[in-house]
Amino acid sequence: MSAEAEAADLWNTLSGAELIQAIADGRFPQISDINDHIGQVMVSAVPGRIELSWTPDERLCNPGGIVHGGYIAMILDNAVCLAGTSTCEHFMPMLTLNLNIDYLRPVQAGRTYTVSGVCVHPGRTRMVCTAVLADAEGRPVAQANAGVLPNKAFAR
């Protein structure tokens, strides 16, 4: 079976959590180049929970030398959307309805952070998810909660 046929088979048969885990395991290609651009690595997924590893580089810093809040928002947005996706019968990209972020500590370039996403309300149309960005010591450096909904353009 060709790599394209194998990927199509996984796309059509795996649940959202299983496909995210397949990406983390390298069995399915990344959905977008954004992971490489911002330093995001998918680590694990089970229904309702995902984990990412994030190592932002200096390109993502503001003039003050710390990672720009927009990139922190982006990684938290990725986590809440993937948490929502992990509850779906098939991988379904999410659309963000709202994203509320609390910035707690500075994020430093070159350090590795853990990003955990949880879907606290897996509704059929609107989901509510949370995400925490934690440093190597396990301290939260930022957190978010969001409303997301499945992007019906990808329904199958």
DSSP file (Angstrom, degrees, kcal/mol; ACC not computed):
  #  RESIDUE AA STRUCTURE BP1 BP2  ACC     N-H-->O    O-->H-N    N-H-->O    O-->H-N    TCO  KAPPA ALPHA  PHI   PSI    X-CA   Y-CA   Z-CA
    1    1 A M              0   0    0      0, 0.0     0, 0.0     0, 0.0     0, 0.0   0.000 360.0 360.0 360.0 134.6    0.0    0.0    0.0
    2    2 A S     >  -     0   0    0      1,-0.1     4,-2.6     4,-0.0     5,-0.2  -0.259 360.0-112.3 -69.4 161.2    1.3    3.4   -0.9
    3    3 A A  H  > S+     0   0    0      1,-0.2     4,-2.4     2,-0.2     5,-0.2   0.878 119.3  51.3 -61.1 -38.2    2.0    6.0    1.8
    4    4 A E  H  > S+     0   0    0      2,-0.2     4,-2.4     1,-0.2    -1,-0.2   0.912 111.1  46.9 -66.2 -42.2   -0.9    8.2    0.4
    5    5 A A  H  > S+     0   0    0      2,-0.2     4,-2.2     1,-0.2    -2,-0.2   0.885 112.4  50.5 -66.7 -38.6   -3.3    5.2    0.5
    6    6 A E  H  X S+     0   0    0     -4,-2.6     4,-2.2     2,-0.2    -2,-0.2   0.916 111.3  48.0 -65.5 -42.4   -2.2    4.3    4.0
    7    7 A A  H  X S+     0   0    0     -4,-2.4     4,-2.8     2,-0.2    -2,-0.2   0.911 111.3  50.8 -63.7 -42.5   -2.7    7.9    5.2
    8    8 A A  H  X S+     0   0    0     -4,-2.4     4,-2.1     1,-0.2    -1,-0.2   0.892 109.1  51.7 -62.3 -39.0   -6.2    8.1    3.5
    9    9 A D  H  X S+     0   0    0     -4,-2.2     4,-1.3     2,-0.2     5,-0.2   0.925 111.8  45.8 -63.6 -44.4   -7.1    4.8    5.3
   10   10 A L  H  X S+     0   0    0     -4,-2.2     4,-2.6     1,-0.2     3,-0.4   0.923 111.4  53.2 -63.5 -43.7   -6.0    6.2    8.6
   11   11 A W  H  < S+     0   0    0     -4,-2.8    80,-0.3     1,-0.2    -1,-0.2   0.888 114.6  41.7 -57.2 -41.4   -7.9    9.5    7.9
   12   12 A N  H  < S+     0   0    0     -4,-2.1    -1,-0.2    -5,-0.2    -2,-0.2   0.652 124.6  32.4 -84.4 -16.1  -11.1    7.6    7.2
   13   13 A T  H  < S+     0   0    0     -4,-1.3    -2,-0.2    -3,-0.4    -3,-0.2   0.732  95.7  84.7-115.2 -28.1  -11.0    5.0    9.9
   14   14 A L  S  < S-     0   0    0     -4,-2.6    77,-0.6    -5,-0.2     2,-0.0  -0.460  72.5-120.3 -81.7 150.3   -9.3    6.5   13.1
   15   15 A S     >  -     0   0    0     75,-0.2     4,-2.5    -2,-0.1    76,-0.3  -0.242  38.1 -96.9 -71.0 171.5  -11.1    8.6   15.7
   16   16 A G  H  > S+     0   0    0     72,-2.4     4,-2.2    74,-0.3    70,-0.2   0.937 126.7  45.3 -57.2 -48.1   -9.9   12.1   16.4
   17   17 A A  H  > S+     0   0    0     69,-0.8     4,-2.3    71,-0.4    -1,-0.2   0.901 112.6  51.5 -63.6 -40.7   -7.8   11.0   19.4
   18   18 A E  H  > S+     0   0    0      1,-0.2     4,-2.1     2,-0.2    -1,-0.2   0.883 110.5  47.8 -66.0 -37.6   -6.3    8.0   17.4
   19   19 A L  H  X S+     0   0    0     -4,-2.5     4,-2.2     2,-0.2    -1,-0.2   0.904 110.5  51.2 -71.2 -39.3   -5.3   10.2   14.5
   20   20 A I  H  X S+     0   0    0     -4,-2.2     4,-2.3    -5,-0.2    -2,-0.2   0.925 112.0  48.0 -60.2 -42.2   -3.7   12.8   16.8
   21   21 A Q  H  X S+     0   0    0     -4,-2.3     4,-2.4     1,-0.2    -2,-0.2   0.876 107.9  55.1 -65.5 -36.7   -1.8    9.9   18.4
   22   22 A A  H  <>S+     0   0    0     -4,-2.1     5,-2.6     2,-0.2     6,-1.1   0.881 108.6  48.4 -63.2 -37.6   -0.8    8.6   14.9
   23   23 A I  H ><5S+     0   0    0     -4,-2.2     3,-1.2     4,-0.2    -2,-0.2   0.934 111.3  50.0 -65.2 -45.3    0.7   12.1   14.1
   24   24 A A  H 3<5S+     0   0    0     -4,-2.3    -2,-0.2     1,-0.3    -1,-0.2   0.867 112.1  48.1 -60.0 -36.9    2.5   12.0   17.4
   25   25 A D  T 3<5S-     0   0    0     -4,-2.4    -1,-0.3    -5,-0.1    -2,-0.2   0.518 115.6-115.5 -82.2  -5.8    3.9    8.5   16.6
   26   26 A G  T < 5S+     0   0    0     -3,-1.2    -3,-0.2    -4,-0.5    -2,-0.1   0.636  85.7 116.4  80.2  14.6    4.9    9.6   13.1
   27   27 A R  S   <S+     0   0    0     -5,-2.6    -4,-0.2    -6,-0.2    -5,-0.1   0.572  75.8  39.9 -89.6 -10.5    2.4    7.2   11.4
   28   28 A F  S    S-     0   0    0     -6,-1.1    -2,-0.2    -8,-0.1    -1,-0.1  -0.998  93.4-107.7-138.0 138.8    0.5   10.0    9.8
   29   29 A P        -     0   0    0      0, 0.0    -6,-0.1     0, 0.0    -2,-0.1  -0.274  45.1 -91.4 -66.4 152.2    1.9   13.2    8.3
   30   30 A Q        -     0   0    0      1,-0.1     3,-0.1    -7,-0.1    -6,-0.0  -0.322  28.6-133.8 -59.2 144.1    1.5   16.5   10.1
   31   31 A I  S    S+     0   0    0      1,-0.1     2,-0.3    -3,-0.1    -1,-0.1   0.807  83.9   8.8 -70.4 -30.4   -1.7   18.4    9.0
   32   32 A S    >   -     0   0    0      1,-0.0     3,-0.7     0, 0.0     4,-0.3  -0.968  67.5-120.4-149.2 157.7    0.2   21.7    8.6
   33   33 A D  T 3> S+     0   0    0     -2,-0.3     4,-1.9     1,-0.2     3,-0.4   0.516  92.9  93.6 -76.8  -5.0    3.7   23.1    8.6
   34   34 A I  H 3> S+     0   0    0      1,-0.2     4,-2.4     2,-0.2     6,-0.3   0.848  75.1  63.3 -59.4 -34.1    2.7   25.3   11.5
   35   35 A N  H <>>S+     0   0    0     -3,-0.7     5,-2.1     1,-0.2     4,-1.4   0.938 107.6  41.4 -55.3 -48.5    4.1   22.7   14.0
   36   36 A D  H  45S+     0   0    0     -3,-0.4    -1,-0.2    -4,-0.3    -2,-0.2   0.888 112.3  55.9 -66.9 -38.8    7.6   23.1   12.6
   37   37 A H  H  <5S+     0   0    0     -4,-1.9    -2,-0.2     1,-0.2    -1,-0.2   0.893 119.1  29.6 -62.6 -41.3    7.3   26.9   12.4
   38   38 A I  H  <5S-     0   0    0     -4,-2.4    -1,-0.2     2,-0.1    -2,-0.2   0.537 111.8-108.9-101.2  -5.6    6.4   27.4   16.0
   39   39 A G  T  <5 +     0   0    0     -4,-1.4    16,-2.0    -5,-0.3     2,-0.3   0.757  62.1 154.7  88.0  25.2    8.3   24.4   17.6
   40   40 A Q  E   < -A   54   0A   0     -5,-2.1     2,-0.4    -6,-0.3    -1,-0.3  -0.705  20.5-174.3 -91.2 137.2    5.2   22.4   18.5
   41   41 A V  E     -A   53   0A   0     12,-2.7    12,-2.9    -2,-0.3     2,-0.4  -0.997  23.3-130.7-129.5 127.7    5.4   18.6   18.8
   42   42 A M  E     +A   52   0A   0     -2,-0.4    10,-0.2    10,-0.2     3,-0.1  -0.634  29.9 172.6 -75.6 132.4    2.3   16.4   19.4
   43   43 A V  E     -     0   0A   0      8,-2.6     2,-0.3    -2,-0.4     9,-0.2   0.821  52.6 -16.5-108.4 -52.6    3.0   14.0   22.3
   44   44 A S  E     -A   51   0A   0      7,-1.7     7,-2.5     2,-0.0    -1,-0.4  -0.993  47.3-167.8-157.4 159.8   -0.2   12.1   23.2
   45   45 A A  E     +A   50   0A   0     -2,-0.3     5,-0.2     5,-0.2   -24,-0.1  -0.966  10.3 165.6-153.7 136.2   -3.9   12.0   22.8
   46   46 A V  E >   -A   49   0A   0      3,-2.6     3,-2.6    -2,-0.3     2,-0.1  -0.910  62.6 -64.2-134.6 162.5   -6.8   10.1   24.4
   47   47 A P  T 3  S+     0   0    0      0, 0.0    40,-0.2     0, 0.0    37,-0.1  -0.280 125.3   4.9 -54.6 119.8  -10.5   11.1   24.0
   48   48 A G  T 3  S+     0   0    0     35,-0.4    71,-2.4    34,-0.2     2,-0.4   0.314 122.0  73.3  91.7  -7.7  -10.8   14.5   25.7
   49   49 A R  E <   +AB  46 118A   0     -3,-2.6    -3,-2.6    69,-0.2     2,-0.3  -0.998  49.3 172.4-143.6 137.1   -7.1   15.1   26.5
   50   50 A I  E     -AB  45 117A   0     67,-2.3    67,-2.2    -2,-0.4     2,-0.4  -0.946  13.9-154.2-135.3 160.1   -4.0   15.9   24.5
   51   51 A E  E     -AB  44 116A   0     -7,-2.5    -8,-2.6    -2,-0.3    -7,-1.7  -0.998  11.0-176.2-136.8 135.9   -0.5   16.8   25.3
   52   52 A L  E     -AB  42 115A   0     63,-2.9    63,-2.6    -2,-0.4     2,-0.4  -0.868  18.5-140.6-121.0 156.8    2.0   18.9   23.3
   53   53 A S  E     -AB  41 114A   0    -12,-2.9   -12,-2.7    -2,-0.3     2,-0.4  -0.961  21.9-167.3-112.7 139.2    5.6   19.8   23.7
   54   54 A W  E     +AB  40 113A   0     59,-2.8    59,-3.2    -2,-0.4   -14,-0.2  -0.978  18.8 173.9-136.3 123.1    6.6   23.3   22.8
   55   55 A T        -     0   0    0    -16,-2.0    57,-0.2    -2,-0.4     2,-0.1  -0.824  20.3-160.8-123.7  89.5   10.1   24.7   22.3
   56   56 A P        -     0   0    0      0, 0.0    54,-3.7     0, 0.0    55,-0.3  -0.432   8.9-145.4 -70.5 142.9    9.7   28.3   21.0
   57   57 A D    >   -     0   0    0     52,-0.2     3,-2.1   -19,-0.1     4,-0.1  -0.520  32.2 -90.8-103.6 178.1   12.8   29.7   19.4
   58   58 A E  G >  S+     0   0    0      1,-0.3     3,-1.9    -2,-0.2     7,-0.1   0.716 116.6  73.7 -62.6 -22.6   14.1   33.3   19.3
   59   59 A R  G 3  S+     0   0    0      1,-0.3    -1,-0.3     8,-0.0   -21,-0.0   0.750  94.4  55.9 -60.8 -21.3   12.1   34.1   16.1
   60   60 A L  G <  S+     0   0    0     -3,-2.1     8,-2.9   -22,-0.1    -1,-0.3   0.342  86.9 109.2 -94.0   6.2    9.0   34.1   18.3
   61   61 A C  B <   -F   67   0B   0     -3,-1.9     6,-0.3     6,-0.3    47,-0.1  -0.522  61.8-134.3 -86.7 150.4   10.3   36.7   20.8
   62   62 A N    >   -     0   0    0      4,-3.1     3,-2.3    -2,-0.2    -1,-0.1  -0.356  44.3 -86.1 -86.0 176.5    9.1   40.3   21.1
   63   63 A P  T 3  S+     0   0    0      0, 0.0    -1,-0.1     0, 0.0    -2,-0.0   0.724 127.2  65.4 -59.7 -19.7   11.5   43.2   21.4
   64   64 A G  T 3  S-     0   0    0      2,-0.2     3,-0.1     1,-0.0    -3,-0.0   0.506 116.9-111.3 -80.6  -3.3   11.7   42.6   25.2
   65   65 A G  S <  S+     0   0    0     -3,-2.3    44,-0.4     1,-0.3     2,-0.3   0.512  82.9 105.4  89.8   4.6   13.3   39.2   24.6
   66   66 A I  S    S-     0   0    0     42,-0.1    -4,-3.1     1,-0.1    -1,-0.3  -0.807  84.6 -79.7-114.1 161.6   10.4   37.0   25.8
   67   67 A V  B     -F   61   0B   0     40,-2.9    40,-0.3    -2,-0.3    -6,-0.3  -0.342  55.5-107.6 -62.0 132.1    8.1   35.0   23.6
   68   68 A H    >>  -     0   0    0     -8,-2.9     4,-1.5     1,-0.1     3,-1.1  -0.309  19.6-125.3 -62.4 138.3    5.4   37.2   22.1
   69   69 A G  H 3> S+     0   0    0      1,-0.3     4,-2.6     2,-0.2     5,-0.2   0.766 107.8  64.6 -57.6 -28.2    1.9   36.7   23.7
   70   70 A G  H 3> S+     0   0    0      2,-0.2     4,-1.9     1,-0.2    -1,-0.3   0.879 103.1  46.7 -64.2 -37.5    0.4   36.1   20.2
   71   71 A Y  H <> S+     0   0    0     -3,-1.1     4,-2.3   -11,-0.2    -1,-0.2   0.850 110.4  52.7 -72.5 -33.9    2.5   32.9   19.9
   72   72 A I  H  X S+     0   0    0     -4,-1.5     4,-2.1     2,-0.2    -2,-0.2   0.926 110.0  49.2 -64.3 -42.9    1.5   31.8   23.4
   73   73 A A  H  X S+     0   0    0     -4,-2.6     4,-2.6     1,-0.2    -2,-0.2   0.894 109.1  53.9 -60.5 -39.9   -2.1   32.3   22.3
   74   74 A M  H  X S+     0   0    0     -4,-1.9     4,-2.6     2,-0.2    -2,-0.2   0.924 109.2  45.7 -62.8 -45.8   -1.5   30.3   19.2
   75   75 A I  H  X S+     0   0    0     -4,-2.3     4,-1.9     2,-0.2    -1,-0.2   0.888 114.7  48.2 -68.2 -36.9   -0.1   27.3   21.1
   76   76 A L  H  X S+     0   0    0     -4,-2.1     4,-2.4     2,-0.2    -1,-0.2   0.889 111.1  51.2 -68.1 -38.1   -3.0   27.4   23.6
   77   77 A D  H  X S+     0   0    0     -4,-2.6     4,-2.4     2,-0.2     5,-0.2   0.918 108.6  51.5 -62.9 -43.9   -5.5   27.7   20.7
   78   78 A N  H  X S+     0   0    0     -4,-2.6     4,-2.6     1,-0.2    -1,-0.2   0.915 110.5  50.0 -57.5 -42.7   -3.9   24.6   19.1
   79   79 A A  H  X S+     0   0    0     -4,-1.9     4,-2.2     2,-0.2    -2,-0.2   0.911 111.4  45.8 -66.9 -43.6   -4.2   22.7   22.4
   80   80 A V  H  X S+     0   0    0     -4,-2.4     4,-2.0     2,-0.2    -1,-0.2   0.900 114.7  48.5 -68.3 -37.6   -7.9   23.6   22.9
   81   81 A C  H  X S+     0   0    0     -4,-2.4     4,-2.6    -5,-0.2    -2,-0.2   0.922 112.6  47.3 -67.3 -43.3   -8.8   22.8   19.3
   82   82 A L  H  X S+     0   0    0     -4,-2.6     4,-2.2    -5,-0.2    -2,-0.2   0.868 108.8  55.7 -65.8 -35.2   -6.9   19.5   19.4
   83   83 A A  H  < S+     0   0    0     -4,-2.2   -35,-0.4     2,-0.2     4,-0.3   0.921 110.6  45.3 -62.1 -42.4   -8.6   18.6   22.7
   84   84 A G  H >< S+     0   0    0     -4,-2.0     3,-1.6     1,-0.2     4,-0.3   0.932 111.9  51.5 -63.3 -46.2  -12.0   19.2   21.1
   85   85 A T  H >< S+     0   0    0     -4,-2.6     3,-1.9     1,-0.3    -2,-0.2   0.842  98.3  67.2 -58.5 -34.7  -10.9   17.1   18.0
   86   86 A S  T 3< S+     0   0    0     -4,-2.2   -69,-0.8     1,-0.3    -1,-0.3   0.652  96.8  55.1 -65.0 -13.5   -9.8   14.3   20.3
   87   87 A T  T <  S+     0   0    0     -3,-1.6    -1,-0.3    -4,-0.3    -2,-0.2   0.526  89.3 102.8 -93.4  -6.8  -13.5   13.7   21.2
   88   88 A C  S <  S-     0   0    0     -3,-1.9   -72,-2.4    -4,-0.3   -71,-0.4  -0.402  77.2-126.4 -84.4 153.8  -14.7   13.3   17.6
   89   89 A E  S    S+     0   0    0    -74,-0.2     2,-0.3   -73,-0.1    -1,-0.1   0.869 101.1  13.4 -61.4 -38.4  -15.6   10.1   15.8
   90   90 A H  S    S-     0   0    0    -75,-0.2   -74,-0.3   -74,-0.1   -75,-0.2  -0.915 107.7 -74.8-131.4 159.9  -13.1   11.1   13.1
   91   91 A F        +     0   0    0    -77,-0.6    -5,-0.1   -80,-0.3    -2,-0.1  -0.364  55.8 176.4 -56.2 125.9  -10.5   13.9   13.0
   92   92 A M        -     0   0    0     -7,-0.1    -4,-0.1    -2,-0.1    60,-0.1  -0.928  26.9-131.1-138.0 109.3  -12.3   17.2   12.7
   93   93 A P        -     0   0    0      0, 0.0    58,-3.1     0, 0.0     2,-0.3  -0.256  29.1-131.8 -56.4 149.2  -10.5   20.5   12.7
   94   94 A M  E     -C  150   0A   0     56,-0.2     2,-0.4    58,-0.0   -13,-0.1  -0.722   5.8-141.9-106.4 153.6  -12.0   23.0   15.1
   95   95 A L  E     -C  149   0A   0     54,-3.0    54,-2.2    -2,-0.3     2,-0.5  -0.953  25.3-126.6-109.1 133.7  -13.0   26.6   14.7
   96   96 A T  E     +C  148   0A   0     -2,-0.4    52,-0.3    52,-0.2     3,-0.1  -0.705  25.6 179.6 -86.3 124.1  -12.4   28.8   17.7
   97   97 A L  E    S-     0   0A   0     50,-3.3     2,-0.3    -2,-0.5    51,-0.2   0.854  73.1  -8.7 -86.8 -42.2  -15.4   30.8   18.9
   98   98 A N  E     -C  147   0A   0     49,-1.4    49,-1.4     2,-0.0    -1,-0.4  -0.985  57.2-163.0-153.9 152.8  -13.6   32.5   21.8
   99   99 A L  E     -C  146   0A   0     -2,-0.3     2,-0.5    47,-0.2    47,-0.2  -0.948   4.8-170.1-142.9 116.3  -10.3   32.2   23.5
  100  100 A N  E     -C  145   0A   0     45,-2.9    45,-1.9    -2,-0.4     2,-0.4  -0.941  13.1-169.5-111.5 124.5   -9.6   33.7   27.0
  101  101 A I  E     -C  144   0A   0     -2,-0.5     2,-0.5    43,-0.2    43,-0.2  -0.917  17.5-162.1-121.5 138.6   -6.0   33.7   28.1
  102  102 A D  E     -C  143   0A   0     41,-2.8    41,-2.1    -2,-0.4     2,-0.6  -0.984  13.4-153.5-113.3 119.4   -4.3   34.4   31.4
  103  103 A Y  E     +C  142   0A   0     -2,-0.5    39,-0.2    39,-0.2    38,-0.0  -0.842  22.9 167.0 -91.7 121.2   -0.6   35.1   31.1
  104  104 A L        +     0   0    0     37,-2.6    38,-0.2    -2,-0.6    -1,-0.2   0.793  58.9   5.6-107.8 -37.5    1.1   34.1   34.4
  105  105 A R  S    S-     0   0    0     36,-2.1    -1,-0.3     0, 0.0     2,-0.1  -0.956  85.4 -85.6-144.2 158.7    4.8   34.0   33.8
  106  106 A P        -     0   0    0      0, 0.0     2,-0.5     0, 0.0    36,-0.0  -0.379  35.9-135.5 -66.5 146.7    7.2   34.9   30.9
  107  107 A V        -     0   0    0    -40,-0.3   -40,-2.9    -2,-0.1     2,-0.4  -0.924  20.0-149.1-104.7 125.9    7.9   32.3   28.3
  108  108 A Q    >   -     0   0    0     -2,-0.5     3,-1.1   -42,-0.2   -42,-0.1  -0.757  14.7-117.0 -99.8 138.5   11.5   32.0   27.4
  109  109 A A  T 3  S+     0   0    0    -44,-0.4   -52,-0.2    -2,-0.4     3,-0.1  -0.394  97.3  28.1 -65.9 147.7   12.8   31.0   23.9
  110  110 A G  T 3  S+     0   0    0    -54,-3.7     2,-0.3     1,-0.3    -1,-0.2   0.341  95.4 108.9  83.9  -6.9   14.9   27.8   23.8
  111  111 A R    <   -     0   0    0     -3,-1.1     2,-0.5   -55,-0.3    -1,-0.3  -0.760  68.1-123.2-100.7 150.5   13.1   26.2   26.8
  112  112 A T        -     0   0    0     -2,-0.3     2,-0.3   -57,-0.2   -57,-0.2  -0.804  28.9-173.0 -98.1 132.0   10.7   23.3   26.4
  113  113 A Y  E     -B   54   0A   0    -59,-3.2   -59,-2.8    -2,-0.5     2,-0.4  -0.827  19.8-129.7-118.6 156.1    7.2   23.6   27.8
  114  114 A T  E     -BD  53 134A   0     20,-2.4    20,-3.2    -2,-0.3     2,-0.5  -0.908  17.4-163.0-105.9 135.4    4.3   21.1   28.1
  115  115 A V  E     -BD  52 133A   0    -63,-2.6   -63,-2.9    -2,-0.4     2,-0.5  -0.977   6.0-169.9-120.7 119.3    0.9   22.1   26.8
  116  116 A S  E     -BD  51 132A   0     16,-2.5    16,-2.2    -2,-0.5     2,-0.4  -0.925   0.7-167.1-112.0 131.5   -2.1   20.1   28.1
  117  117 A G  E     -BD  50 131A   0    -67,-2.2   -67,-2.3    -2,-0.5     2,-0.4  -0.949   4.0-174.7-118.6 139.5   -5.5   20.4   26.5
  118  118 A V  E     -BD  49 130A   0     12,-2.7    12,-2.8    -2,-0.4     2,-0.8  -0.998  21.2-142.5-133.5 133.7   -8.8   19.1   28.0
  119  119 A C  E     + D   0 129A   0    -71,-2.4    10,-0.3    -2,-0.4    -2,-0.0  -0.862  21.5 176.9 -93.4 108.5  -12.3   19.1   26.5
  120  120 A V  E    S+     0   0A   0      8,-1.6     9,-0.2    -2,-0.8    -1,-0.2   0.671  75.9  27.5 -89.2 -18.0  -14.5   19.8   29.5
  121  121 A H  E     - D   0 128A   0      7,-1.8     2,-1.7     2,-0.1     7,-1.7  -0.775  66.4-170.2-143.5  96.2  -17.8   19.8   27.5
  122  122 A P  E     + D   0 127A   0      0, 0.0     5,-0.2     0, 0.0     7,-0.0  -0.424  23.1 173.2 -85.9  64.6  -17.7   17.8   24.3
  123  123 A G        -     0   0    0     -2,-1.7    -2,-0.1     3,-0.6     4,-0.0  -0.208  42.5-117.1 -66.9 162.2  -21.0   19.1   22.9
  124  124 A R  S    S+     0   0    0      1,-0.1     3,-0.1    25,-0.1    -1,-0.1   0.822 109.2  13.3 -72.0 -30.5  -22.1   18.1   19.4
  125  125 A T  S    S+     0   0    0      1,-0.3     2,-0.5    24,-0.1    -1,-0.1   0.784 133.3  31.3-111.5 -46.5  -22.0   21.7   18.1
  126  126 A R        -     0   0    0     23,-0.1    -3,-0.6    21,-0.0    -1,-0.3  -0.961  65.8-169.6-119.5 131.5  -20.2   23.8   20.7
  127  127 A M  E     -DE 122 148A   0     21,-3.4    21,-2.4    -2,-0.5     2,-0.5  -0.859  12.9-146.0-114.7 150.9  -17.4   22.4   22.9
  128  128 A V  E     +DE 121 147A   0     -7,-1.7    -7,-1.8    -2,-0.3    -8,-1.6  -0.982  26.8 173.2-117.4 127.0  -15.7   24.0   25.9
  129  129 A C  E     -DE 119 146A   0     17,-2.4    17,-2.6    -2,-0.5     2,-0.3  -0.911  17.5-154.7-132.9 156.0  -12.0   23.3   26.3
  130  130 A T  E     -DE 118 145A   0    -12,-2.8   -12,-2.7    -2,-0.3     2,-0.3  -0.898   7.0-167.5-126.1 158.2   -9.1   24.4   28.6
  131  131 A A  E     -DE 117 144A   0     13,-2.4    13,-2.6    -2,-0.3     2,-0.4  -0.996   4.9-161.5-145.6 145.4   -5.4   24.4   28.1
  132  132 A V  E     -DE 116 143A   0    -16,-2.2   -16,-2.5    -2,-0.3     2,-0.6  -0.997   7.3-154.8-128.6 131.2   -2.4   24.9   30.4
  133  133 A L  E     -DE 115 142A   0      9,-3.0     8,-3.6    -2,-0.4     9,-1.4  -0.932  24.5-175.1-101.5 118.6    1.1   25.8   29.3
  134  134 A A  E     -DE 114 140A   0    -20,-3.2   -20,-2.4    -2,-0.6    -2,-0.0  -0.896  18.8-129.2-121.8 147.1    3.6   24.6   32.0
  135  135 A D    >   -     0   0    0      4,-2.5     3,-2.2    -2,-0.3   -22,-0.1  -0.167  45.2 -84.4 -81.1-178.4    7.3   25.0   32.4
  136  136 A A  T 3  S+     0   0    0      1,-0.3    -1,-0.1   -24,-0.2   -23,-0.1   0.733 130.5  55.3 -62.8 -23.3    9.8   22.2   33.0
  137  137 A E  T 3  S-     0   0    0      2,-0.1    -1,-0.3     1,-0.0    -2,-0.0   0.440 120.4-109.0 -87.5  -0.3    9.1   22.4   36.8
  138  138 A G  S <  S+     0   0    0     -3,-2.2    -2,-0.1     1,-0.3   -25,-0.0   0.510  71.7 142.4  86.0   4.8    5.4   21.9   36.1
  139  139 A R        -     0   0    0      1,-0.1    -4,-2.5    -5,-0.0    -1,-0.3  -0.625  56.0-115.7 -79.6 133.8    4.4   25.5   37.0
  140  140 A P  E     + E   0 134A   0      0, 0.0    -6,-0.3     0, 0.0     3,-0.1  -0.492  33.1 176.5 -67.5 135.5    1.7   27.0   34.8
  141  141 A V  E    S-     0   0A   0     -8,-3.6   -37,-2.6     1,-0.5   -36,-2.1   0.581  70.4  -1.2-111.5 -20.1    2.9   30.0   32.8
  142  142 A A  E     -CE 103 133A   0     -9,-1.4    -9,-3.0   -39,-0.2    -1,-0.5  -0.960  62.7-168.3-162.4 154.4   -0.3   30.6   30.9
  143  143 A Q  E     -CE 102 132A   0    -41,-2.1   -41,-2.8    -2,-0.3     2,-0.3  -0.980   4.0-170.8-145.6 158.0   -3.7   29.1   30.7
  144  144 A A  E     -CE 101 131A   0    -13,-2.6   -13,-2.4    -2,-0.3     2,-0.3  -0.987  12.2-161.1-145.9 153.6   -6.7   29.4   28.4
  145  145 A N  E     +CE 100 130A   0    -45,-1.9   -45,-2.9    -2,-0.3     2,-0.3  -0.983  24.3 174.0-131.9 151.0  -10.3   28.4   28.1
  146  146 A A  E     -CE  99 129A   0    -17,-2.6   -17,-2.4    -2,-0.3     2,-0.5  -0.982  33.9-130.0-152.4 155.3  -12.2   28.4   24.8
  147  147 A G  E     +CE  98 128A   0    -49,-1.4   -50,-3.3    -2,-0.3   -49,-1.4  -0.960  37.2 173.9-104.8 130.2  -15.3   27.6   23.0
  148  148 A V  E     -CE  96 127A   0    -21,-2.4   -21,-3.4    -2,-0.5   -52,-0.2  -0.915  15.1-161.5-132.4 159.9  -14.7   25.7   19.8
  149  149 A L  E     -C   95   0A   0    -54,-2.2   -54,-3.0    -2,-0.3   -23,-0.1  -0.996  32.9 -94.8-141.6 149.0  -16.9   24.0   17.2
  150  150 A P  E     -C   94   0A   0      0, 0.0     2,-1.1     0, 0.0   -56,-0.2  -0.346  35.9-121.4 -62.8 138.2  -16.2   21.4   14.5
  151  151 A N    >   -     0   0    0    -58,-3.1     3,-2.3     1,-0.2     4,-0.1  -0.712  21.7-159.3 -80.2 101.8  -15.4   22.7   11.1
  152  152 A K  G >  S+     0   0    0     -2,-1.1     3,-1.7     1,-0.3    -1,-0.2   0.631  81.2  80.3 -63.4 -14.1  -18.2   21.1    9.1
  153  153 A A  G 3  S+     0   0    0      1,-0.3    -1,-0.3   -60,-0.1    -2,-0.0   0.740  96.0  47.4 -62.7 -20.2  -16.2   21.6    5.9
  154  154 A F  G <  S+     0   0    0     -3,-2.3    -1,-0.3   -61,-0.2    -2,-0.2   0.303  84.3 130.4-102.3   7.7  -14.3   18.5    6.9
  155  155 A A    <         0   0    0     -3,-1.7   -63,-0.0     1,-0.1    -3,-0.0  -0.287 360.0 360.0 -63.2 144.8  -17.4   16.4    7.8
  156  156 A R              0   0    0    -66,-0.0    -1,-0.1  -144,-0.0    -4,-0.0   0.302 360.0 360.0-145.0 360.0  -17.5   12.9    6.3
